[in-house]
Amino acid sequence: MKLLFDQNLSPRLVTSLTDLYPGSSHVHLLQMDQVPDREVWEYARQEGFLIVTKDADFSDLCMLLGFPPKIIWIRRGNCSTQAMEVILRNHFGDITMLSEDEYRGVLTLF
């Protein structure tokens, strides 16, 4: 289960969560931080990533285009990278269920 972190999240999450989500990446590390969301979407679909974001844009794309990729939409205001790590660790089971659920494309976390 690989996560692709959107530009609104810290690239440090890739390293800090490697024990739970090996093979994850960040749009900045892939030099995709300035490309349209649709290109990030397509890359994630082709490479088997779940997209992690704080924006509604990817959730909207999921409604429009279906899935994969699946979306983890974090609906929390400004918070530290450590707080984001805790959220993603605490919801590992939910994220696993999302990745295995053939009928669900978006997981909203608060």
C-alpha positions as CSV (number, residue, x, y, z in Angstrom):
1,M,0.0,0.0,0.0
2,K,1.8,3.0,-1.3
3,L,0.8,6.6,-0.6
4,L,1.4,9.6,-2.8
5,F,1.5,12.8,-0.8
6,D,0.1,15.9,-2.4
7,Q,2.1,19.2,-2.3
8,N,0.1,20.5,0.7
9,L,1.7,17.9,2.9
10,S,5.3,17.6,4.0
11,P,7.7,15.4,2.0
12,R,9.1,14.2,5.4
13,L,6.0,12.0,5.8
14,V,7.5,9.6,3.2
15,T,10.4,8.8,5.5
16,S,8.6,8.9,8.8
17,L,5.9,6.5,7.6
18,T,8.1,4.1,5.6
19,D,7.5,1.3,8.2
20,L,3.7,1.3,7.5
21,Y,3.6,2.6,3.9
22,P,6.8,1.4,2.1
23,G,7.2,2.6,-1.5
24,S,5.4,5.9,-0.8
25,S,6.4,9.1,-2.4
26,H,5.7,12.8,-2.6
27,V,4.8,14.9,-5.6
28,H,7.9,17.1,-4.9
29,L,10.2,14.1,-4.9
30,L,8.7,13.1,-8.2
31,Q,9.1,16.6,-9.6
32,M,5.3,16.8,-10.0
33,D,4.5,19.5,-7.5
34,Q,3.8,22.0,-10.3
35,V,1.8,19.8,-12.6
36,P,-2.0,19.8,-12.9
37,D,-3.9,17.5,-10.5
38,R,-5.1,15.4,-13.4
39,E,-1.5,14.4,-14.2
40,V,-0.8,13.5,-10.6
41,W,-4.1,11.5,-10.7
42,E,-3.0,9.6,-13.8
43,Y,0.5,8.9,-12.4
44,A,-1.0,7.6,-9.2
45,R,-3.4,5.4,-11.1
46,Q,-0.7,3.9,-13.3
47,E,1.7,3.3,-10.4
48,G,-0.7,2.0,-7.8
49,F,-0.7,4.8,-5.3
50,L,-3.4,6.1,-3.0
51,I,-3.3,9.9,-3.0
52,V,-3.1,11.7,0.4
53,T,-4.3,15.3,0.2
54,K,-5.8,18.1,2.2
55,D,-7.6,19.5,-0.9
56,A,-11.1,18.7,-2.2
57,D,-9.7,18.6,-5.8
58,F,-8.8,14.9,-5.8
59,S,-12.0,13.9,-4.1
60,D,-13.8,15.8,-6.9
61,L,-11.7,14.0,-9.5
62,C,-12.7,10.7,-7.9
63,M,-16.4,11.6,-8.2
64,L,-15.9,12.5,-11.8
65,L,-13.5,9.8,-13.0
66,G,-14.0,7.0,-10.5
67,F,-11.1,5.1,-9.0
68,P,-8.3,4.0,-8.9
69,P,-6.5,5.9,-7.6
70,K,-8.2,6.1,-4.2
71,I,-8.1,9.2,-2.1
72,I,-7.3,9.9,1.5
73,W,-8.7,13.3,2.2
74,I,-7.5,14.8,5.4
75,R,-9.9,17.5,6.6
76,R,-7.9,19.1,9.3
77,G,-6.8,22.7,9.4
78,N,-3.2,23.7,9.8
79,C,-1.3,21.2,11.8
80,S,2.2,19.9,12.2
81,T,3.8,17.2,10.1
82,Q,4.0,15.1,13.3
83,A,0.2,15.5,13.8
84,M,-0.3,14.3,10.2
85,E,1.9,11.3,10.8
86,V,-0.2,10.4,13.9
87,I,-3.4,10.6,11.9
88,L,-2.0,8.3,9.2
89,R,-0.6,5.9,11.8
90,N,-3.8,5.8,13.8
91,H,-5.9,5.2,10.7
92,F,-3.7,2.5,9.2
93,G,-6.6,0.0,9.5
94,D,-9.1,2.3,7.8
95,I,-6.6,3.0,5.0
96,T,-6.0,-0.7,4.6
97,M,-9.8,-1.2,4.3
98,L,-10.1,1.6,1.8
99,S,-7.4,0.0,-0.4
100,E,-9.2,-3.4,-0.3
101,D,-12.8,-2.0,-0.7
102,E,-13.9,-2.3,-4.3
103,Y,-16.8,0.0,-3.8
104,R,-15.2,2.9,-1.9
105,G,-12.8,5.5,-3.4
106,V,-12.4,8.2,-0.8
107,L,-11.6,8.0,2.9
108,T,-12.1,11.3,4.8
109,L,-10.1,11.7,8.0
110,F,-10.4,14.4,10.6
